[in-house]
Amino acid sequence: MRLVYESDITKKSPNELLKERRSELNLDQVTYSYLCLLVESVSKRSTELDDKIGKLTPAWPVEQMARLDVAILRIALSEIDAGDVPVAVSISEAVELAKRYCSTGAARMINGALGSYVRQ
């Protein structure tokens, strides 16, 4: 989440940020490999993901949303689309991240948006 968020703010590639932070994150090879795939997917598909987010949250235009909310939604949508992580796990993790790091109401909005997405 932090890498996707930082990439959005700094306009640096999330993979570049991941390489810079690898030792700091202290990740095993399997986790690092998965993280590389995930941040690459989010980076390459950010416009597509933002379009999906916009359709899922018409009351909250993407460009006006908190960047952390957008980062969490991008990650969850990428995980759901890839099918590597169970949908319920992706949604649960996204909601927990929002509860911990985002403003009041973000978790409910993220849960609703992702729930709508998987029902489509």
Backbone bond lengths (Angstrom), bond angles and torsions (degrees), N, CA, C in turn:
res aa  C-N    CA-C-N  psi(-1)  N-CA   C-N-CA  omega(-1)  CA-C   N-CA-C  phi
1 M - - - 1.437 - - 1.531 109.83 -
2 R 1.306 114.86 -45.16 1.463 119.48 -177.80 1.524 111.82 -61.12
3 L 1.322 116.97 -39.82 1.460 120.81 -179.47 1.523 111.94 -66.75
4 V 1.321 116.41 -42.63 1.469 120.64 179.37 1.522 109.64 -66.01
5 Y 1.313 116.74 -43.23 1.464 121.57 178.10 1.531 110.77 -62.50
6 E 1.327 116.39 -48.99 1.467 120.02 -178.68 1.524 110.77 -62.93
7 S 1.308 116.87 -38.47 1.466 120.81 177.87 1.520 110.71 -61.22
8 D 1.318 116.42 -41.91 1.469 121.33 179.87 1.529 111.12 -63.40
9 I 1.308 116.30 -37.93 1.465 121.17 -177.79 1.533 111.76 -77.99
10 T 1.348 116.36 -45.02 1.465 120.29 -174.20 1.520 113.68 -90.97
11 K 1.326 116.57 -14.97 1.474 123.51 -176.57 1.521 112.31 67.54
12 K 1.340 116.36 17.92 1.465 120.97 172.27 1.523 107.91 -85.41
13 S 1.316 116.05 152.91 1.460 121.03 176.66 1.529 109.80 -63.66
14 P 1.340 117.85 135.95 1.466 118.46 177.74 1.532 111.95 -62.42
15 N 1.344 116.98 -32.91 1.467 118.77 177.29 1.522 111.06 -66.45
16 E 1.320 117.02 -37.57 1.469 121.10 176.23 1.527 109.81 -62.68
17 L 1.315 116.53 -44.60 1.464 120.83 178.36 1.524 110.84 -63.69
18 L 1.331 116.45 -39.33 1.460 120.28 179.05 1.523 110.64 -62.24
19 K 1.316 116.94 -43.64 1.462 120.42 178.55 1.532 110.81 -62.47
20 E 1.332 116.01 -40.21 1.471 120.31 178.60 1.522 111.80 -64.64
21 R 1.322 116.90 -34.47 1.466 122.03 -173.17 1.529 114.07 -99.61
22 R 1.317 117.42 0.92 1.465 119.67 -172.88 1.522 112.73 -53.51
23 S 1.311 118.13 -49.78 1.469 119.54 -177.65 1.528 110.97 -66.66
24 E 1.311 116.47 -36.09 1.467 121.29 178.84 1.531 111.20 -65.13
25 L 1.321 116.81 -35.73 1.463 121.43 -177.76 1.526 112.76 -78.72
26 N 1.342 116.63 -21.54 1.465 121.89 176.41 1.535 111.59 53.08
27 L 1.334 116.45 58.29 1.456 122.41 -176.80 1.521 111.47 -100.46
28 D 1.340 116.07 143.88 1.457 118.99 171.91 1.531 108.24 -73.42
29 Q 1.325 116.82 167.46 1.464 121.44 -173.57 1.527 112.22 -63.13
30 V 1.310 118.92 -39.78 1.470 121.55 -179.32 1.526 110.22 -63.89
31 T 1.305 116.75 -46.66 1.466 121.10 179.43 1.517 110.67 -64.62
32 Y 1.316 116.54 -42.78 1.466 120.83 179.04 1.532 110.66 -61.61
33 S 1.316 117.65 -42.92 1.467 121.45 179.66 1.530 111.02 -62.84
34 Y 1.340 115.99 -44.49 1.465 119.43 178.29 1.525 110.43 -63.43
35 L 1.305 116.55 -42.98 1.462 120.82 -179.98 1.528 111.07 -61.98
36 C 1.329 116.99 -39.56 1.471 120.88 176.34 1.522 111.02 -59.14
37 L 1.326 116.64 -46.05 1.469 120.86 179.35 1.521 111.28 -63.47
38 L 1.324 116.01 -42.98 1.464 120.02 -177.93 1.526 111.69 -65.91
39 V 1.307 117.95 -47.98 1.470 119.13 -177.78 1.526 111.00 -69.02
40 E 1.318 117.02 -31.23 1.462 120.37 175.93 1.531 110.23 -65.80
41 S 1.324 116.38 -43.95 1.465 121.02 178.35 1.523 111.02 -61.48
42 V 1.316 116.37 -46.76 1.468 120.43 179.74 1.526 110.24 -62.49
43 S 1.309 116.65 -42.11 1.463 120.82 -178.77 1.528 111.64 -64.49
44 K 1.307 116.78 -48.15 1.466 120.90 -177.77 1.527 112.38 -68.57
45 R 1.322 116.74 -29.72 1.460 120.87 -173.35 1.531 113.25 -107.42
46 S 1.326 118.61 15.55 1.470 119.39 -172.47 1.527 112.94 -58.42
47 T 1.323 117.88 -40.06 1.473 119.89 179.45 1.525 110.21 -65.85
48 E 1.331 116.31 -45.66 1.464 121.02 178.19 1.532 110.82 -61.25
49 L 1.324 115.78 -44.66 1.465 120.32 179.82 1.520 111.03 -63.96
50 D 1.324 117.17 -41.15 1.470 120.31 178.36 1.525 111.25 -64.33
51 D 1.331 117.52 -35.80 1.476 120.39 175.13 1.522 110.57 -62.39
52 K 1.324 116.44 -43.22 1.468 120.75 177.60 1.525 110.54 -62.72
53 I 1.318 115.82 -44.73 1.472 120.09 179.76 1.521 109.88 -60.50
54 G 1.327 117.03 -43.35 1.463 120.77 179.36 1.514 112.76 -59.31
55 K 1.323 116.63 -38.39 1.472 120.85 178.90 1.526 111.42 -72.46
56 L 1.318 116.02 -31.73 1.464 120.62 -179.09 1.522 112.75 -79.95
57 T 1.332 116.88 -23.64 1.467 121.14 -176.19 1.532 110.41 -129.10
58 P 1.325 117.57 63.77 1.471 119.14 -175.81 1.534 113.86 -60.65
59 A 1.319 117.55 -24.51 1.467 120.25 179.04 1.524 112.06 -77.67
60 W 1.346 116.70 -15.84 1.460 121.92 -178.83 1.526 108.98 -125.51
61 P 1.331 118.12 93.95 1.472 118.89 177.09 1.529 110.71 -58.48
62 V 1.324 115.93 137.69 1.471 121.32 -175.61 1.522 111.53 -54.56
63 E 1.320 117.09 -42.70 1.471 119.68 -177.05 1.522 112.59 -67.85
64 Q 1.335 117.43 -15.11 1.464 120.82 178.38 1.526 112.52 -103.81
65 M 1.318 116.89 -5.98 1.469 120.60 -179.85 1.523 109.89 -75.13
66 A 1.317 115.52 155.54 1.461 120.47 172.78 1.526 107.69 -61.19
67 R 1.323 116.55 136.15 1.468 120.58 -175.24 1.531 111.72 -62.55
68 L 1.320 117.21 -29.67 1.457 120.28 178.27 1.529 110.53 -69.56
69 D 1.318 117.80 -38.81 1.465 121.44 175.74 1.528 109.84 -60.25
70 V 1.324 116.42 -44.10 1.461 121.61 179.83 1.526 109.96 -63.65
71 A 1.317 117.45 -43.40 1.467 121.06 179.70 1.529 110.74 -59.45
72 I 1.313 116.52 -45.18 1.467 120.71 -179.77 1.522 110.46 -63.36
73 L 1.322 117.40 -43.68 1.465 120.53 178.70 1.528 111.61 -65.05
74 R 1.318 117.84 -41.03 1.471 120.54 178.21 1.530 110.66 -59.50
75 I 1.312 116.38 -45.48 1.465 120.64 -178.95 1.527 110.27 -63.44
76 A 1.311 117.01 -48.22 1.463 120.51 -177.86 1.530 111.19 -62.92
77 L 1.318 117.39 -43.48 1.465 119.77 178.45 1.522 111.35 -63.47
78 S 1.315 117.41 -39.44 1.466 121.01 177.66 1.524 110.90 -63.14
79 E 1.321 116.21 -43.81 1.466 119.77 178.42 1.528 111.25 -63.84
80 I 1.322 116.60 -43.66 1.468 120.58 -179.89 1.524 110.55 -63.27
81 D 1.328 116.57 -45.52 1.468 120.34 -179.24 1.523 111.98 -64.67
82 A 1.323 117.65 -36.79 1.468 121.26 -178.56 1.524 111.35 -70.83
83 G 1.311 116.36 -31.13 1.457 120.41 178.85 1.518 114.74 76.94
84 D 1.323 117.86 10.44 1.459 121.14 -179.44 1.528 112.93 -82.00
85 V 1.309 115.86 -21.39 1.459 122.11 -178.42 1.535 106.97 -120.10
86 P 1.327 118.56 136.06 1.461 118.91 177.22 1.537 111.20 -55.13
87 V 1.310 116.26 140.08 1.462 122.17 -177.11 1.524 111.26 -54.13
88 A 1.315 116.91 -46.40 1.469 120.41 -178.30 1.528 111.22 -60.86
89 V 1.314 117.10 -35.59 1.471 121.00 179.19 1.521 109.94 -69.00
90 S 1.333 117.13 -44.71 1.471 120.44 178.57 1.522 111.08 -58.71
91 I 1.319 116.20 -46.03 1.463 120.16 -179.33 1.521 110.58 -65.41
92 S 1.317 116.81 -45.94 1.466 120.76 -179.52 1.522 111.79 -59.97
93 E 1.338 116.53 -44.48 1.466 119.89 179.15 1.526 111.16 -63.62
94 A 1.328 116.65 -41.27 1.466 120.43 179.58 1.530 110.64 -62.78
95 V 1.316 116.41 -43.80 1.468 120.84 -179.80 1.530 110.31 -64.95
96 E 1.321 117.35 -42.41 1.463 120.29 178.95 1.527 111.80 -64.37
97 L 1.329 117.16 -40.39 1.467 119.90 176.08 1.525 110.40 -61.34
98 A 1.316 116.38 -43.35 1.467 120.44 -179.90 1.526 111.38 -64.10
99 K 1.322 116.64 -41.67 1.468 119.69 178.43 1.523 110.96 -61.22
100 R 1.317 115.33 -37.78 1.467 119.82 -175.41 1.525 113.34 -80.07
101 Y 1.345 117.09 -38.28 1.460 119.73 -169.16 1.533 115.94 -116.47
102 C 1.312 117.74 -13.22 1.473 119.75 -173.53 1.514 111.74 -106.57
103 S 1.303 114.73 175.52 1.462 120.47 -179.24 1.527 111.08 -72.97
104 T 1.308 115.51 165.18 1.453 121.80 177.84 1.525 109.46 -57.42
105 G 1.301 115.88 133.97 1.458 120.81 178.68 1.517 113.84 95.20
106 A 1.323 117.56 -18.36 1.468 120.12 -178.62 1.528 111.22 -65.34
107 A 1.307 117.31 -40.62 1.465 120.44 -178.71 1.524 110.55 -61.77
108 R 1.309 116.56 -41.82 1.471 120.44 179.11 1.527 110.72 -65.47
109 M 1.326 116.92 -42.59 1.461 121.16 178.94 1.527 110.23 -63.45
110 I 1.328 117.64 -45.17 1.462 122.10 -179.45 1.523 110.59 -64.81
111 N 1.312 117.42 -43.61 1.459 121.56 177.52 1.532 110.55 -59.99
112 G 1.321 116.64 -45.41 1.468 120.62 -179.88 1.522 112.35 -65.03
113 A 1.332 116.48 -43.06 1.465 120.68 -179.63 1.530 111.01 -63.72
114 L 1.320 116.36 -46.68 1.470 119.69 -179.04 1.522 111.34 -68.89
115 G 1.321 116.73 -37.31 1.466 119.87 175.94 1.513 111.50 -61.58
116 S 1.325 116.65 -42.35 1.467 120.92 176.86 1.520 110.63 -62.84
117 Y 1.314 116.52 -40.59 1.465 120.74 -178.30 1.526 111.60 -61.78
118 V 1.319 117.36 -45.34 1.460 119.30 -177.03 1.533 111.66 -74.26
119 R 1.322 118.25 -22.39 1.462 120.76 176.51 1.525 112.65 -78.59
120 Q 1.328 117.30 -16.20 1.476 120.87 -178.42 1.506 111.48 -71.17
